[in-house]
Structure formats: structure tokens, C-alpha cells
């Protein structure tokens, strides 16, 4: 298993993307390396509460991470998506962005009351998206055991908005 520092070295900064003044953290090199990707999944699998029953994966790179980790934990994965992407009845949660508002959806029958869940995504920035996923889980009466992120952008203080334990593999 690769050390975290070796995984972090694969992250590339892309200046002025998606808009001027923003430095995008490109994690695609991690996914392109089989050894790095497996190492990431194993790092998560070692840290996640063994009581977890489902991983709640936030669109879209959260899907990639959670699917790899779910295989190591022998648990299911629930998709949390943007509007219009899920075919069956959903529950929704809107949230504020720096430049507007967005909404997340989950199938109404994807989470049972009392399910013990972990919410996964690639990056913790301001915490708005992760908090919306948390609220969706609350609406469906799940027990959120915590949050798992590949990377946390420390300067944006997203962890202050979240109401469950947080683990970030990388903090930049």
C-alpha cells in the first residue's frame, strides 16, 4: 500500500479552472494509477467504522471512491445525484453555493430508517454539498457515522459546517 505522501504527489494544481482565481486540484492521476487507486481504497477501508452498512456517494467523483471502498468493506453504495439523474421517486435537499444554489437527490428507498451510513466524496471544500447529503440521510432517518474525503481544503473551513466525525486522507 502506498503511503499517503506518495498519493498526494499525484495531485496536480490547475490554475484558473473552472474560473479565474481558482486553483483546481486534479485527482485524475490517482485514478489512472492502479496501485495508487487501490492504496486509496485500502486507506479508507482501514479507517471506516466497521458498523457501516452503506456508503453514501456524492456525484460524481464520490461515486468512483465509494465504489472502490465498498468492495473492500462488503457494503452497498447509495448514489446522491443532481436533479433529473435518478429514475425513481427521490428525496431532495437544496443548498447554497458561493454563486447560487444547487440540489441533491437520493432515491426514497435507497436508505432504510436506522441504516448506519458514511458519506463519501472526493473533496471537502466549503462543506455545502456534504452537509446537503447529511440532511438527505437525516430525512430518511439514517444514522450518519461520519464523513470520508480524499482531500480537505483546509483554508475553506468546510469541516465547521458538518455535524458528524470527519476523516480526510489528505489535507491541503
Backbone torsions as a table, in degrees:
resi	resn	phi	psi	omega
1	UNK	NA	132.2	179.7
2	UNK	-69.2	144.9	171.8
3	UNK	-70.3	155.5	-177.5
4	UNK	-57.4	-37.7	-178.4
5	UNK	-62.0	-36.1	179.1
6	UNK	-69.9	-36.8	176.6
7	UNK	-66.4	-45.3	-179.0
8	UNK	-59.8	-33.8	-179.3
9	UNK	-63.8	-17.9	179.2
10	UNK	-81.0	-13.5	-178.0
11	UNK	-76.6	129.6	-178.6
12	UNK	-109.2	134.4	173.8
13	UNK	-84.1	130.8	176.9
14	UNK	-119.3	104.8	-177.9
15	UNK	-69.0	148.1	174.9
16	UNK	58.8	36.8	175.0
17	UNK	-132.6	132.3	4.6
18	UNK	-82.8	-3.3	176.3
19	UNK	-146.5	163.5	-177.5
20	UNK	-56.7	133.8	178.7
21	UNK	95.3	-12.2	179.6
22	UNK	-100.5	135.1	173.1
23	UNK	-106.1	111.8	-177.9
24	UNK	-80.9	134.5	176.6
25	UNK	-96.0	103.2	-176.1
26	UNK	-87.6	114.8	-178.2
27	UNK	-100.5	7.3	-174.5
28	UNK	-62.6	-27.4	177.2
29	UNK	-62.4	-31.6	177.6
30	UNK	-64.6	-43.2	-179.9
31	UNK	-70.2	-28.0	-178.3
32	UNK	-76.9	-18.4	178.7
33	UNK	-101.1	115.0	179.8
34	UNK	-55.0	-47.2	-177.0
35	UNK	-64.3	-40.7	178.8
36	UNK	-66.2	-44.3	-177.4
37	UNK	-64.7	-44.5	177.1
38	UNK	-63.4	-39.3	178.7
39	UNK	-62.3	-42.8	177.9
40	UNK	-58.9	-49.2	-179.5
41	UNK	-59.0	-41.6	179.9
42	UNK	-68.3	-38.7	176.2
43	UNK	-58.6	-46.3	178.5
44	UNK	-62.9	-47.1	-176.5
45	UNK	-58.8	-33.9	178.8
46	UNK	-70.0	-29.2	-173.7
47	UNK	-93.6	-25.6	-171.9
48	UNK	-71.5	137.4	178.2
49	UNK	-52.4	124.2	-176.5
50	UNK	-66.9	-10.7	177.5
51	UNK	-77.7	-11.2	-175.0
52	UNK	-58.1	139.9	177.9
53	UNK	-109.7	-29.1	-179.2
54	UNK	-146.1	145.6	171.5
55	UNK	-100.4	130.2	179.3
56	UNK	-96.8	110.2	-172.9
57	UNK	-101.9	124.8	-179.1
58	UNK	-91.7	134.5	-179.5
59	UNK	-56.0	139.2	-6.1
60	UNK	-113.4	-33.0	-178.4
61	UNK	-72.6	-19.0	171.9
62	UNK	-62.4	-29.5	176.7
63	UNK	-62.2	-44.2	-176.6
64	UNK	-63.4	-48.6	-178.6
65	UNK	-64.7	-49.6	-175.3
66	UNK	-64.5	-36.3	-179.7
67	UNK	-65.6	-38.6	177.9
68	UNK	-67.1	-42.8	-178.3
69	UNK	-70.4	-39.9	-179.5
70	UNK	-56.8	-35.8	178.7
71	UNK	-65.3	-36.3	179.0
72	UNK	-72.2	-29.6	-175.9
73	UNK	-97.0	-9.1	-175.9
74	UNK	57.8	45.7	177.5
75	UNK	-126.4	166.7	177.2
76	UNK	-84.0	170.2	-179.5
77	UNK	-131.0	135.7	-179.6
78	UNK	-112.4	131.3	-179.5
79	UNK	-88.2	127.6	172.2
80	UNK	-109.8	120.1	-169.5
81	UNK	-128.7	167.5	174.8
82	UNK	-74.6	166.1	-177.7
83	UNK	-56.1	142.7	173.9
84	UNK	80.1	9.1	-175.8
85	UNK	-104.6	-15.4	-178.0
86	UNK	-108.7	133.4	-171.0
87	UNK	-82.2	-22.5	-176.6
88	UNK	-103.0	173.9	179.8
89	UNK	-55.3	138.7	-175.9
90	UNK	-125.4	166.8	167.6
91	UNK	-111.4	142.7	-177.1
92	UNK	-125.8	159.9	176.4
93	UNK	-146.2	121.1	176.3
94	UNK	-89.5	155.6	179.7
95	UNK	-153.4	158.9	-177.4
96	UNK	-86.6	141.1	171.3
97	UNK	-114.1	169.4	177.7
98	UNK	-61.4	-27.7	-173.7
99	UNK	-120.5	19.6	179.1
100	UNK	154.6	-142.9	-177.6
101	UNK	-137.2	153.0	175.8
102	UNK	-141.3	172.8	-178.2
103	UNK	-138.9	143.4	173.3
104	UNK	-115.6	151.2	179.1
105	UNK	-130.8	151.8	171.7
106	UNK	-141.6	145.8	176.1
107	UNK	-59.9	136.9	-179.6
108	UNK	-57.8	-31.8	-176.1
109	UNK	-98.1	10.4	-176.8
110	UNK	-80.3	-24.7	-178.1
111	UNK	-127.5	127.6	177.6
112	UNK	-93.2	149.5	175.3
113	UNK	-54.2	133.3	179.1
114	UNK	88.7	-8.8	176.5
115	UNK	-56.6	137.7	176.3
116	UNK	-95.2	117.6	-171.6
117	UNK	-126.9	156.2	170.7
118	UNK	-121.6	134.4	177.9
119	UNK	-94.7	128.5	-177.7
120	UNK	-122.4	140.7	172.5
121	UNK	-154.2	170.2	-178.1
122	UNK	-76.1	-44.4	-172.7
123	UNK	-133.6	134.9	168.8
124	UNK	-99.4	112.7	177.7
125	UNK	-109.0	-98.2	-179.7
126	UNK	-84.0	-15.1	178.4
127	UNK	90.9	-3.0	-177.0
128	UNK	-63.0	-46.5	-179.4
129	UNK	-66.6	-45.7	179.7
130	UNK	-62.1	-40.5	179.2
131	UNK	-66.1	-37.4	177.0
132	UNK	-62.7	-40.7	177.0
133	UNK	-63.6	-39.4	176.7
134	UNK	-59.6	-45.3	179.9
135	UNK	-64.5	-36.8	175.2
136	UNK	-60.8	-44.2	178.7
137	UNK	-62.4	-39.9	177.2
138	UNK	-62.8	-42.4	178.9
139	UNK	-58.5	-34.0	-179.3
140	UNK	-94.7	8.7	173.7
141	UNK	63.5	34.3	173.9
142	UNK	-82.8	159.5	173.7
143	UNK	-100.6	110.8	-179.5
144	UNK	-83.3	113.4	-179.7
145	UNK	-80.9	-21.2	179.5
146	UNK	163.1	-174.9	179.0
147	UNK	-121.2	144.5	174.9
148	UNK	-128.6	127.7	179.0
149	UNK	-129.6	144.1	172.9
150	UNK	-66.8	-43.9	-173.9
151	UNK	-141.0	140.0	175.9
152	UNK	-117.2	127.5	175.4
153	UNK	-89.0	95.9	-169.9
154	UNK	-56.9	-39.2	-175.1
155	UNK	-65.1	-17.2	-177.8
156	UNK	-91.8	-5.9	172.6
157	UNK	55.8	33.3	-179.4
158	UNK	-62.0	-30.2	-177.6
159	UNK	-63.0	-24.1	179.9
160	UNK	-65.3	-23.1	-179.2
161	UNK	-86.1	-15.1	-170.1
162	UNK	-95.1	143.6	-170.7
163	UNK	-112.6	34.7	176.9
164	UNK	-154.8	162.6	-179.6
165	UNK	-56.0	144.4	-175.3
166	UNK	-123.8	132.9	171.2
167	UNK	-127.1	126.9	174.8
168	UNK	-119.8	127.6	179.4
169	UNK	-63.5	-41.6	-179.7
170	UNK	-124.8	142.7	175.2
171	UNK	-125.8	117.1	-177.8
172	UNK	-122.2	NA	NA
